[in-house]
């Protein structure tokens, strides 16, 4: 039996999360039924793998402990989402595979842009309300600008970037073969869509350069998982199960009294750590925008802008002195 189970899962490392599927339903949709199922099937530990919905589910189950003893069991979530927007960790399983797929796509686009020497591509990235994917990809491919939900998009910002593009093309006089790419997170703005930005750039170029837009869509979900995702998935999985096993033999009340009995496993700095859900919910979660309050990678956004020579807001021609 054990060998058959192993045989069934031994090739799953090639398929990622697609093999087990997804479910966006939450326990709060019918918390009584959820509690009944836990009792009926004698569930004595819960190991969740997923993104912000899984994080929300664990939060709801933890809070429901005061009304249902069925939820007084050890529970842990392993963050797995390409958006990398789960609080309690700096890294979610799947985000590295997503970045690899997106960067390969952008490299091909950039080659096309460099062939004509006077072409700009505006590429739309996934990531929900978190700009992690766009920012890290922008740093990796040398993007001219990156638009993310954390900063939004304004007309003045677009005007400054278009002016920067004009100066950039005027300076190189067609001699450089480096293609130019702008990345826009899918939720950076409801008004300024990827296509609209590309059209604005084309209109304002005065015929000196052209602009196209590209939407890789679910190509960013990746194919086979990257080595980094595979290794971290194994590390997180093993440590999560070991953590759950430490509660064997404890009573329901003892488990519920321990803050670590409902926790998030993740990378913080250079270490793999467990963090109590109650603290993460209250102190580190931006529930409205479905992302951490403090995103460690935000400082890299300034690096992207500096390397591309993109003007800061206080350097815009119309900025107040």
TADA-V356240 format. One record per residue. SS is DSSP state (@ for helix, = for strand, . for the rest). Layout:
BEGIN
SS + SS
END
This chain:
BEGIN
. + @ + @ + @ + @ + @ + @ + @ + @ + . + . + @ + @ + @ + . + @ + @ + @ + @ + . + . + . + . + . + . + . + @ + @ + @ + . + @ + @ + @ + @ + @ + @ + @ + @ + @ + @ + . + . + . + . + = + = + = + = + = + = + . + @ + @ + @ + @ + @ + @ + @ + @ + @ + @ + @ + @ + @ + @ + @ + . + . + @ + @ + @ + . + . + = + = + = + = + = + = + = + . + . + . + . + . + . + . + . + . + . + . + . + = + . + @ + @ + @ + @ + @ + @ + @ + @ + @ + @ + @ + @ + @ + @ + @ + @ + @ + @ + @ + @ + @ + @ + . + . + = + = + = + = + = + = + = + . + . + . + . + . + . + @ + @ + @ + @ + @ + @ + @ + @ + @ + @ + . + . + . + = + = + = + . + . + . + . + . + . + . + @ + @ + @ + @ + @ + @ + @ + @ + @ + @ + @ + @ + @ + @ + @ + @ + @ + @ + . + . + . + . + . + . + . + = + = + = + = + = + = + . + . + . + . + . + . + . + . + @ + @ + @ + @ + @ + @ + @ + @ + @ + @ + @ + . + . + . + . + . + = + = + = + = + = + = + . + @ + @ + @ + @ + @ + . + . + . + . + . + @ + @ + @ + @ + @ + @ + @ + @ + @ + @ + @ + @ + @ + @ + @ + @ + @ + @ + @ + . + . + . + . + . + . + @ + @ + @ + @ + @ + @ + . + @ + @ + @ + = + = + = + = + = + = + = + . + . + = + = + = + = + = + = + @ + @ + @ + @ + @ + @ + @ + @ + = + = + . + . + . + . + = + = + . + . + . + . + . + @ + @ + @ + @ + @ + @ + @ + @ + @ + @ + @ + . + . + . + . + @ + @ + @ + . + . + . + . + . + .
END
